[in-house]
């Protein structure tokens, strides 16, 4: 069974999680500008290329969710973005420490222990 280790880090905290729920979605976000010339051809300016990562959990305990939420809220309160690192099960770096902008959504609390369902963490590459 293969697994990955995801690490989030900022000036206040570091959190590493073994990810058993794969796949980890990643996609390219392109910064381009298409210009149409007078003869109908297209000239493209390739400006930048960034990554976006999405990790989903079917079920997450309250403690883990609150730690993730801490990274999310510190973006706004401290004006800093965390770094995201992804390693395979052998400790090989797939994505090095990359500054990311976090978005966090969930399907709500499902029991009296604060367990969350359908948690989704979206991490978009940015600058710090």
PAFINU-834920 format. One record per residue: x, y, z of N, C-alpha, C, O, CB in turn. Coordinates in nm, 4 decimals. Glycine has a CB too. Example, Ala and Ser with C-alpha at 12.3 -4.5 7.8 and 13.67 -1.06 7.14 Angstrom:
BEGIN
[lose [1.3190 -0.5690 0.7800] [1.2300 -0.4500 0.7800] [1.3200 -0.3300 0.7800] [1.4236 -0.3319 0.8465] [1.1308 -0.4473 0.9046]]
[lose [1.2850 -0.2250 0.7080] [1.3670 -0.1060 0.7140] [1.2900 0.0030 0.7870] [1.3409 0.1138 0.8039] [1.4084 -0.0598 0.5725]]
***
This chain:
BEGIN
[lose [0.0852 -0.1190 0.0000] [0.0000 0.0000 0.0000] [0.0887 0.1240 0.0000] [0.1763 0.1386 0.0852] [-0.0963 0.0006 0.1231]]
[lose [0.0657 0.2121 -0.0951] [0.1445 0.3349 -0.0991] [0.0718 0.4445 -0.0227] [-0.0509 0.4458 -0.0128] [0.1712 0.3787 -0.2451]]
[lose [0.1501 0.5350 0.0301] [0.0927 0.6484 0.1002] [0.1841 0.7676 0.0801] [0.2973 0.7544 0.0337] [0.0726 0.6177 0.2511]]
[lose [0.1332 0.8833 0.1158] [0.2071 1.0074 0.1037] [0.2034 1.0794 0.2376] [0.1144 1.0562 0.3194] [0.1492 1.0964 -0.0092]]
[lose [0.3004 1.1664 0.2589] [0.3012 1.2511 0.3775] [0.2917 1.3958 0.3322] [0.3749 1.4443 0.2555] [0.4293 1.2274 0.4639]]
[lose [0.1890 1.4635 0.3808] [0.1664 1.6035 0.3514] [0.2059 1.6842 0.4743] [0.1691 1.6492 0.5864] [0.0180 1.6300 0.3110]]
[lose [0.2803 1.7914 0.4536] [0.3200 1.8784 0.5639] [0.2792 2.0210 0.5315] [0.3074 2.0717 0.4229] [0.4727 1.8694 0.5906]]
[lose [0.2128 2.0851 0.6265] [0.1830 2.2281 0.6207] [0.2635 2.2950 0.7307] [0.2757 2.2413 0.8408] [0.0286 2.2568 0.6368]]
[lose [0.3183 2.4120 0.7011] [0.3993 2.4808 0.8002] [0.3834 2.6314 0.7837] [0.3777 2.6828 0.6719] [0.5476 2.4398 0.7879]]
[lose [0.3762 2.7018 0.8973] [0.3815 2.8478 0.8979] [0.4608 2.8891 1.0209] [0.5178 2.8037 1.0888] [0.2372 2.9119 0.8979]]
[lose [0.4654 3.0167 1.0505] [0.5479 3.0624 1.1627] [0.4948 3.0177 1.2986] [0.5673 3.0239 1.3979] [0.5582 3.2125 1.1603]]
[lose [0.3694 2.9729 1.3045] [0.3081 2.9340 1.4307] [0.3023 2.7831 1.4534] [0.2972 2.7388 1.5681] [0.1706 2.9898 1.4375]]
[lose [0.3029 2.7032 1.3464] [0.2765 2.5604 1.3628] [0.3292 2.4820 1.2422] [0.3500 2.5376 1.1343] [0.1252 2.5352 1.3816]]
[lose [0.3498 2.3538 1.2629] [0.3811 2.2587 1.1568] [0.2949 2.1362 1.1799] [0.2804 2.0896 1.2929] [0.5341 2.2219 1.1542]]
[lose [0.2380 2.0843 1.0724] [0.1483 1.9688 1.0820] [0.1809 1.8721 0.9686] [0.1786 1.9100 0.8515] [-0.0020 2.0130 1.0760]]
[lose [0.2111 1.7479 1.0032] [0.2345 1.6435 0.9030] [0.1249 1.5401 0.9140] [0.0859 1.5008 1.0240] [0.3741 1.5776 0.9209]]
[lose [0.0751 1.4960 0.7994] [-0.0320 1.3972 0.7954] [0.0034 1.2884 0.6957] [0.0499 1.3166 0.5853] [-0.1666 1.4630 0.7586]]
[lose [-0.0190 1.1634 0.7356] [-0.0077 1.0535 0.6408] [-0.1383 1.0457 0.5652] [-0.2451 1.0331 0.6251] [0.0252 0.9183 0.7120]]
[lose [-0.1300 1.0532 0.4338] [-0.2491 1.0553 0.3495] [-0.2751 0.9164 0.2941] [-0.2012 0.8677 0.2085] [-0.2338 1.1573 0.2348]]
[lose [-0.3797 0.8535 0.3431] [-0.4190 0.7234 0.2913] [-0.5262 0.7366 0.1863] [-0.5470 0.6457 0.1058] [-0.4669 0.6341 0.4030]]
[lose [-0.5959 0.8515 0.1866] [-0.7007 0.8752 0.0876] [-0.6387 0.9453 -0.0327] [-0.6159 1.0663 -0.0318] [-0.8176 0.9600 0.1477]]
[lose [-0.6126 0.8675 -0.1342] [-0.5574 0.9232 -0.2577] [-0.6599 0.9027 -0.3668] [-0.7428 0.8136 -0.3483] [-0.4206 0.8570 -0.2954]]
[lose [-0.6648 0.9707 -0.4737] [-0.5536 1.0496 -0.5243] [-0.5500 1.1896 -0.4661] [-0.6498 1.2422 -0.4167] [-0.5604 1.0575 -0.6736]]
[lose [-0.4333 1.2467 -0.4736] [-0.4142 1.3875 -0.4448] [-0.4256 1.4563 -0.5796] [-0.3443 1.4330 -0.6691] [-0.2751 1.4171 -0.3725]]
[lose [-0.5240 1.5390 -0.5937] [-0.5442 1.6055 -0.7229] [-0.4448 1.7199 -0.7362] [-0.4268 1.7991 -0.6437] [-0.6904 1.6579 -0.7372]]
[lose [-0.3813 1.7277 -0.8507] [-0.3019 1.8461 -0.8806] [-0.3260 1.8855 -1.0252] [-0.3400 1.8010 -1.1136] [-0.1510 1.8209 -0.8543]]
[lose [-0.3303 2.0144 -1.0464] [-0.3534 2.0629 -1.1825] [-0.2733 2.1897 -1.2038] [-0.2379 2.2605 -1.1095] [-0.5043 2.0883 -1.2085]]
[lose [-0.2461 2.2161 -1.3298] [-0.1754 2.3379 -1.3670] [-0.2750 2.4515 -1.3860] [-0.3839 2.4321 -1.4399] [-0.0926 2.3162 -1.4954]]
[lose [-0.2362 2.5696 -1.3413] [-0.3127 2.6915 -1.3656] [-0.2236 2.7798 -1.4517] [-0.1149 2.8200 -1.4102] [-0.3558 2.7640 -1.2302]]
[lose [-0.2710 2.8089 -1.5710] [-0.1916 2.8838 -1.6674] [-0.2240 3.0321 -1.6641] [-0.3402 3.0718 -1.6551] [-0.2136 2.8295 -1.8067]]
[lose [-0.1204 3.1120 -1.6714] [-0.1360 3.2559 -1.6886] [-0.0934 3.2908 -1.8297] [0.0255 3.3034 -1.8590] [-0.0531 3.3359 -1.5832]]
[lose [-0.1910 3.3061 -1.9158] [-0.1611 3.3370 -2.0559] [-0.2469 3.4538 -2.1019] [-0.3491 3.4858 -2.0413] [-0.1848 3.2134 -2.1463]]
[lose [-0.2036 3.5158 -2.2088] [-0.2824 3.6221 -2.2714] [-0.2791 3.5976 -2.4220] [-0.1733 3.6029 -2.4847] [-0.2266 3.7662 -2.2347]]
[lose [-0.3962 3.5706 -2.4790] [-0.4069 3.5493 -2.6230] [-0.4384 3.6813 -2.6924] [-0.5277 3.7556 -2.6517] [-0.5153 3.4438 -2.6551]]
[lose [-0.3638 3.7078 -2.7963] [-0.3840 3.8288 -2.8766] [-0.4127 3.7862 -3.0202] [-0.3387 3.7060 -3.0771] [-0.2588 3.9240 -2.8698]]
[lose [-0.5175 3.8383 -3.0777] [-0.5510 3.8077 -3.2169] [-0.4956 3.9184 -3.3059] [-0.5217 4.0370 -3.2858] [-0.7054 3.7928 -3.2361]]
[lose [-0.4185 3.8749 -3.4046] [-0.3595 3.9712 -3.4978] [-0.4622 4.0113 -3.6030] [-0.5687 3.9505 -3.6131] [-0.2332 3.9122 -3.5653]]
[lose [-0.4301 4.1125 -3.6800] [-0.5234 4.1645 -3.7800] [-0.5588 4.0609 -3.8860] [-0.6663 4.0673 -3.9456] [-0.4647 4.2872 -3.8466]]
[lose [-0.4684 3.9646 -3.9101] [-0.4965 3.8615 -4.0102] [-0.5620 3.7370 -3.9499] [-0.5749 3.6350 -4.0175] [-0.3682 3.8222 -4.0808]]
[lose [-0.6040 3.7451 -3.8215] [-0.6787 3.6363 -3.7589] [-0.5949 3.5321 -3.6883] [-0.6508 3.4373 -3.6331] [-0.7598 3.5694 -3.8600]]
[lose [-0.4645 3.5450 -3.6874] [-0.3786 3.4515 -3.6147] [-0.3780 3.4867 -3.4670] [-0.4143 3.5976 -3.4276] [-0.2348 3.4530 -3.6713]]
[lose [-0.3361 3.3899 -3.3861] [-0.3297 3.4112 -3.2416] [-0.1839 3.4117 -3.1976] [-0.1055 3.3233 -3.2323] [-0.4100 3.3019 -3.1652]]
[lose [-0.1508 3.5131 -3.1209] [-0.0199 3.5220 -3.0583] [-0.0437 3.5097 -2.9084] [-0.1255 3.5831 -2.8529] [0.0551 3.6566 -3.0956]]
[lose [0.0266 3.4180 -2.8419] [0.0044 3.3932 -2.6998] [0.1249 3.4370 -2.6184] [0.2385 3.4007 -2.6489] [-0.0253 3.2450 -2.6748]]
[lose [0.0990 3.5153 -2.5148] [0.2015 3.5491 -2.4153] [0.1870 3.4493 -2.3015] [0.0820 3.4426 -2.2377] [0.1872 3.6985 -2.3634]]
[lose [0.2909 3.3723 -2.2759] [0.2919 3.2768 -2.1647] [0.3555 3.3470 -2.0459] [0.4761 3.3718 -2.0443] [0.3697 3.1441 -2.2014]]
[lose [0.2729 3.3789 -1.9462] [0.3162 3.4643 -1.8368] [0.3648 3.3861 -1.7154] [0.4695 3.4176 -1.6590] [0.2044 3.5548 -1.7965]]
[lose [0.2902 3.2858 -1.6757] [0.3283 3.2077 -1.5588] [0.2539 3.0752 -1.5572] [0.1548 3.0574 -1.6279] [0.3006 3.2860 -1.4300]]
[lose [0.3031 2.9824 -1.4756] [0.2413 2.8512 -1.4585] [0.2478 2.8166 -1.3102] [0.3565 2.8108 -1.2527] [0.3126 2.7413 -1.5464]]
[lose [0.1340 2.7939 -1.2488] [0.1258 2.7607 -1.1066] [0.0543 2.6269 -1.0905] [-0.0084 2.5775 -1.1842] [0.0519 2.8726 -1.0271]]
[lose [0.0643 2.5684 -0.9708] [-0.0012 2.4424 -0.9384] [-0.1138 2.4665 -0.8393] [-0.1102 2.5604 -0.7599] [0.0996 2.3411 -0.8816]]
[lose [-0.2135 2.3797 -0.8459] [-0.3179 2.3755 -0.7443] [-0.3335 2.2308 -0.7003] [-0.3442 2.1403 -0.7831] [-0.4535 2.4339 -0.7982]]
[lose [-0.3348 2.2099 -0.5691] [-0.3467 2.0766 -0.5116] [-0.4783 2.0684 -0.4349] [-0.5174 2.1637 -0.3674] [-0.2254 2.0441 -0.4187]]
[lose [-0.5462 1.9548 -0.4452] [-0.6700 1.9338 -0.3711] [-0.6608 1.7992 -0.2995] [-0.6348 1.6958 -0.3610] [-0.7946 1.9390 -0.4659]]
[lose [-0.6829 1.8031 -0.1683] [-0.6853 1.6806 -0.0881] [-0.8233 1.6702 -0.0246] [-0.8738 1.7670 0.0322] [-0.5717 1.6802 0.0215]]
[lose [-0.8841 1.5518 -0.0344] [-1.0173 1.5294 0.0218] [-1.0114 1.4184 0.1254] [-0.9370 1.3213 0.1117] [-1.1191 1.4944 -0.0892]]
[lose [-1.0920 1.4355 0.2295] [-1.1080 1.3339 0.3321] [-1.2566 1.3057 0.3479] [-1.3370 1.3987 0.3550] [-1.0442 1.3787 0.4672]]
[lose [-1.2933 1.1804 0.3534] [-1.4325 1.1423 0.3750] [-1.4734 1.1740 0.5181] [-1.5814 1.2278 0.5426] [-1.4537 0.9926 0.3446]]
[lose [-1.3850 1.1396 0.6133] [-1.4085 1.1630 0.7560] [-1.2815 1.2226 0.8158] [-1.1706 1.1807 0.7825] [-1.4490 1.0303 0.8302]]
[lose [-1.2985 1.3216 0.9052] [-1.1833 1.3812 0.9738] [-1.2212 1.4107 1.1182] [-1.3282 1.4653 1.1449] [-1.1357 1.5111 0.9017]]
[lose [-1.1327 1.3744 1.2119] [-1.1610 1.4004 1.3533] [-1.1499 1.5500 1.3824] [-1.0875 1.6249 1.3073] [-1.0642 1.3203 1.4444]]
[lose [-1.2111 1.5912 1.4917] [-1.2220 1.7337 1.5261] [-1.0856 1.7986 1.5488] [-1.0648 1.9130 1.5084] [-1.3077 1.7508 1.6507]]
[lose [-0.9925 1.7275 1.6127] [-0.8605 1.7835 1.6414] [-0.7846 1.8152 1.5129] [-0.7259 1.9226 1.5003] [-0.7794 1.6867 1.7276]]
[lose [-0.7856 1.7229 1.4184] [-0.7173 1.7436 1.2907] [-0.7815 1.8583 1.2150] [-0.7116 1.9417 1.1575] [-0.7200 1.6153 1.2057]]
[lose [-0.9136 1.8633 1.2146] [-0.9826 1.9709 1.1441] [-0.9466 2.1078 1.2031] [-0.9228 2.2032 1.1290] [-1.1345 1.9491 1.1499]]
[lose [-0.9427 2.1169 1.3340] [-0.9115 2.2448 1.3987] [-0.7690 2.2889 1.3678] [-0.7437 2.4084 1.3532] [-0.9313 2.2342 1.5502]]
[lose [-0.6750 2.1941 1.3575] [-0.5380 2.2304 1.3185] [-0.5354 2.2846 1.1755] [-0.4704 2.3855 1.1481] [-0.4438 2.1081 1.3310]]
[lose [-0.6070 2.2164 1.0838] [-0.6146 2.2661 0.9462] [-0.6791 2.4041 0.9429] [-0.6329 2.4935 0.8720] [-0.6936 2.1682 0.8572]]
[lose [-0.7853 2.4204 1.0195] [-0.8553 2.5486 1.0245] [-0.7636 2.6589 1.0770] [-0.7741 2.7743 1.0353] [-0.9808 2.5377 1.1124]]
[lose [-0.6738 2.6229 1.1688] [-0.5770 2.7192 1.2207] [-0.4877 2.7746 1.1106] [-0.4636 2.8952 1.1047] [-0.4918 2.6548 1.3285]]
[lose [-0.4382 2.6865 1.0228] [-0.3572 2.7330 0.9098] [-0.4389 2.8249 0.8195] [-0.3896 2.9270 0.7716] [-0.3031 2.6134 0.8289]]
[lose [-0.5635 2.7870 0.7973] [-0.6528 2.8662 0.7117] [-0.6740 3.0071 0.7696] [-0.6580 3.1061 0.6983] [-0.7891 2.7943 0.6951]]
[lose [-0.7094 3.0163 0.8967] [-0.7411 3.1471 0.9563] [-0.6174 3.2338 0.9757] [-0.6266 3.3563 0.9691] [-0.8106 3.1281 1.0900]]
[lose [-0.5001 3.1715 1.0000] [-0.3785 3.2519 1.0161] [-0.3395 3.3246 0.8871] [-0.2685 3.4250 0.8920] [-0.2632 3.1632 1.0618]]
[lose [-0.3850 3.2750 0.7724] [-0.3607 3.3480 0.6474] [-0.4182 3.4895 0.6564] [-0.3565 3.5858 0.6109] [-0.4226 3.2723 0.5270]]
[lose [-0.5354 3.5002 0.7148] [-0.6061 3.6274 0.7251] [-0.5582 3.7080 0.8461] [-0.5367 3.8288 0.8363] [-0.7569 3.6034 0.7342]]
[lose [-0.5418 3.6405 0.9596] [-0.5050 3.7103 1.0824] [-0.3599 3.7577 1.0827] [-0.3297 3.8642 1.1366] [-0.5288 3.6204 1.2009]]
[lose [-0.2701 3.6796 1.0231] [-0.1267 3.7121 1.0270] [-0.0714 3.7542 0.8907] [0.0469 3.7862 0.8789] [-0.0484 3.5927 1.0782]]
[lose [-0.1558 3.7541 0.7890] [-0.1144 3.7904 0.6528] [0.0053 3.7092 0.6056] [0.0995 3.7632 0.5477] [-0.0811 3.9386 0.6458]]
[lose [0.0006 3.5782 0.6311] [0.1061 3.4891 0.5829] [0.0426 3.3607 0.5294] [-0.0598 3.3141 0.5793] [0.2086 3.4572 0.6963]]
[lose [0.1057 3.3060 0.4278] [0.0568 3.1794 0.3729] [0.1479 3.0669 0.4196] [0.2681 3.0873 0.4366] [0.0502 3.1841 0.2172]]
[lose [0.0914 2.9483 0.4405] [0.1743 2.8349 0.4821] [0.2519 2.7767 0.3640] [0.2266 2.8108 0.2484] [0.0873 2.7261 0.5465]]
[lose [0.3456 2.6891 0.3950] [0.4134 2.6127 0.2909] [0.3592 2.4706 0.2918] [0.3223 2.4169 0.3963] [0.5680 2.6135 0.3116]]
[lose [0.3551 2.4113 0.1738] [0.3030 2.2769 0.1519] [0.4167 2.1907 0.0990] [0.4862 2.2292 0.0049] [0.1814 2.2777 0.0529]]
[lose [0.4352 2.0734 0.1601] [0.5343 1.9772 0.1149] [0.4654 1.8424 0.1011] [0.3842 1.8052 0.1858] [0.6556 1.9693 0.2132]]
[lose [0.4967 1.7693 -0.0046] [0.4423 1.6355 -0.0251] [0.5576 1.5393 -0.0499] [0.6412 1.5619 -0.1374] [0.3412 1.6331 -0.1438]]
[lose [0.5610 1.4315 0.0284] [0.6626 1.3273 0.0133] [0.5949 1.1936 -0.0047] [0.4841 1.1719 0.0443] [0.7577 1.3238 0.1348]]
[lose [0.6627 1.1025 -0.0762] [0.6082 0.9677 -0.0875] [0.6424 0.8891 0.0390] [0.7069 0.9424 0.1294] [0.6634 0.8956 -0.2141]]
[lose [0.6002 0.7642 0.0462] [0.6196 0.6824 0.1657] [0.7642 0.6616 0.2040] [0.7931 0.6312 0.3197] [0.5562 0.5508 0.1462]]
[lose [0.8560 0.6772 0.1098] [0.9979 0.6598 0.1379] [1.0691 0.7881 0.1735] [1.1915 0.7887 0.1863] [1.0646 0.5984 0.0213]]
[lose [0.9959 0.8970 0.1899] [1.0563 1.0248 0.2260] [1.1099 1.1035 0.1080] [1.1783 1.2042 0.1265] [1.1660 1.0021 0.3225]]
[lose [1.0794 1.0584 -0.0144] [1.1247 1.1290 -0.1337] [1.0308 1.2453 -0.1607] [0.9091 1.2276 -0.1653] [1.1316 1.0337 -0.2561]]
[lose [1.0872 1.3643 -0.1787] [1.0063 1.4836 -0.2010] [0.9431 1.4861 -0.3387] [1.0136 1.4831 -0.4396] [1.0899 1.6066 -0.1820]]
[lose [0.8118 1.4916 -0.3440] [0.7390 1.5048 -0.4700] [0.7211 1.6530 -0.5005] [0.7464 1.6975 -0.6125] [0.6009 1.4320 -0.4635]]
[lose [0.6771 1.7292 -0.4000] [0.6683 1.8741 -0.4113] [0.7456 1.9319 -0.2933] [0.7154 1.9004 -0.1782] [0.5180 1.9241 -0.4133]]
[lose [0.8455 2.0163 -0.3209] [0.9204 2.0782 -0.2110] [0.8345 2.1815 -0.1399] [0.7208 2.2067 -0.1798] [1.0497 2.1436 -0.2631]]
[lose [0.8883 2.2405 -0.0355] [0.8143 2.3415 0.0407] [0.7700 2.4538 -0.0519] [0.8514 2.5339 -0.0979] [0.9005 2.3978 0.1566]]
[lose [0.6404 2.4585 -0.0785] [0.5812 2.5517 -0.1728] [0.4818 2.6415 -0.1001] [0.3908 2.5893 -0.0355] [0.5124 2.4763 -0.2887]]
[lose [0.4945 2.7740 -0.1073] [0.3936 2.8609 -0.0469] [0.2588 2.8404 -0.1163] [0.2517 2.8368 -0.2391] [0.4371 3.0094 -0.0554]]
[lose [0.1513 2.8270 -0.0368] [0.0185 2.8012 -0.0923] [-0.0863 2.8865 -0.0224] [-0.0737 2.9194 0.0956] [-0.0175 2.6525 -0.0800]]
[lose [-0.1890 2.9213 -0.0973] [-0.3084 2.9881 -0.0439] [-0.4107 2.8789 -0.0180] [-0.4450 2.8040 -0.1094] [-0.3650 3.0988 -0.1434]]
[lose [-0.4602 2.8683 0.1048] [-0.5522 2.7612 0.1427] [-0.6977 2.8017 0.1311] [-0.7346 2.9159 0.1582] [-0.5240 2.7169 0.2831]]
[lose [-0.7799 2.7059 0.0902] [-0.9254 2.7140 0.1013] [-0.9687 2.5853 0.1695] [-0.9184 2.4778 0.1367] [-0.9963 2.7332 -0.0405]]
[lose [-1.0609 2.5950 0.2634] [-1.1039 2.4789 0.3412] [-1.2555 2.4727 0.3428] [-1.3216 2.5694 0.3806] [-1.0482 2.4846 0.4856]]
[lose [-1.3110 2.3593 0.3018] [-1.4552 2.3381 0.3063] [-1.4836 2.2030 0.3698] [-1.3982 2.1145 0.3714] [-1.5174 2.3465 0.1646]]
[lose [-1.6043 2.1884 0.4218] [-1.6431 2.0597 0.4787] [-1.7938 2.0427 0.4718] [-1.8681 2.1381 0.4490] [-1.5944 2.0473 0.6239]]
[lose [-1.8368 1.9199 0.4917] [-1.9787 1.8875 0.4858] [-2.0488 1.8959 0.6198] [-2.1657 1.8589 0.6309] [-1.9963 1.7513 0.4301]]
[lose [-1.9798 1.9437 0.7211] [-2.0426 1.9635 0.8509] [-2.0053 1.8588 0.9539] [-1.9418 1.7577 0.9236] [-2.1897 1.9654 0.8350]]
[lose [-2.0470 1.8865 1.0772] [-2.0231 1.7973 1.1908] [-2.1256 1.6846 1.1862] [-2.2441 1.7085 1.1631] [-2.0310 1.8747 1.3267]]
[lose [-2.0789 1.5598 1.2087] [-2.1699 1.4454 1.1972] [-2.1941 1.3713 1.3283] [-2.2743 1.2779 1.3326] [-2.1161 1.3494 1.0967]]
[lose [-2.1244 1.4126 1.4370] [-2.1502 1.3473 1.5657] [-2.1154 1.4424 1.6798] [-2.0708 1.5548 1.6566] [-2.0688 1.2155 1.5780]]
[lose [-2.1362 1.3960 1.8041] [-2.1118 1.4807 1.9213] [-1.9641 1.5003 1.9515] [-1.9296 1.5809 2.0379] [-2.1792 1.4215 2.0416]]
[lose [-1.8758 1.4285 1.8823] [-1.7312 1.4426 1.9024] [-1.6709 1.5479 1.8102] [-1.5513 1.5756 1.8195] [-1.6618 1.3089 1.8799]]
[lose [-1.7494 1.6066 1.7227] [-1.7004 1.7075 1.6318] [-1.6410 1.6531 1.5034] [-1.5764 1.7265 1.4286] [-1.6003 1.7891 1.7001]]
[lose [-1.6624 1.5246 1.4770] [-1.6116 1.4630 1.3542] [-1.6724 1.5329 1.2330] [-1.7926 1.5595 1.2300] [-1.6434 1.3108 1.3510]]
[lose [-1.5896 1.5624 1.1339] [-1.6337 1.6287 1.0117] [-1.6397 1.5286 0.8976] [-1.5685 1.4282 0.8971] [-1.5401 1.7456 0.9759]]
[lose [-1.7258 1.5576 0.8014] [-1.7337 1.4727 0.6825] [-1.7052 1.5558 0.5578] [-1.7273 1.6769 0.5549] [-1.8729 1.4052 0.6722]]
[lose [-1.6556 1.4873 0.4551] [-1.6313 1.5480 0.3244] [-1.5498 1.6775 0.3328] [-1.5895 1.7814 0.2802] [-1.7631 1.5759 0.2560]]
[lose [-1.4364 1.6684 0.3996] [-1.3461 1.7834 0.4129] [-1.2630 1.7941 0.2855] [-1.2140 1.6937 0.2337] [-1.2535 1.7694 0.5395]]
[lose [-1.2476 1.9157 0.2359] [-1.1650 1.9391 0.1174] [-1.0718 2.0566 0.1438] [-1.1155 2.1655 0.1811] [-1.2531 1.9659 -0.0079]]
[lose [-0.9431 2.0324 0.1236] [-0.8409 2.1344 0.1382] [-0.7838 2.1638 -0.0001] [-0.7270 2.0757 -0.0645] [-0.7291 2.0892 0.2377]]
[lose [-0.7991 2.2881 -0.0453] [-0.7444 2.3306 -0.1736] [-0.6259 2.4208 -0.1455] [-0.6358 2.5162 -0.0683] [-0.8517 2.4035 -0.2612]]
[lose [-0.5134 2.3896 -0.2090] [-0.3891 2.4625 -0.1873] [-0.3407 2.5139 -0.3230] [-0.3041 2.4352 -0.4103] [-0.2805 2.3717 -0.1184]]
[lose [-0.3409 2.6456 -0.3399] [-0.2980 2.7047 -0.4666] [-0.1625 2.7699 -0.4495] [-0.1432 2.8544 -0.3621] [-0.4009 2.8073 -0.5174]]
[lose [-0.0694 2.7299 -0.5333] [0.0661 2.7840 -0.5290] [0.0638 2.9355 -0.5462] [-0.0093 2.9891 -0.6295] [0.1535 2.7192 -0.6378]]
[lose [0.1454 3.0036 -0.4656] [0.1539 3.1482 -0.4701] [0.2919 3.1919 -0.4237] [0.3827 3.1092 -0.4155] [0.0438 3.2126 -0.3836]]
[lose [0.3097 3.3181 -0.3936] [0.4350 3.3659 -0.3361] [0.4089 3.4049 -0.1921] [0.2960 3.4359 -0.1543] [0.4932 3.4858 -0.4171]]
[lose [0.5132 3.4031 -0.1133] [0.4948 3.4352 0.0274] [0.5394 3.5750 0.0560] [0.5315 3.6201 0.1703] [0.5695 3.3383 0.1151]]
***
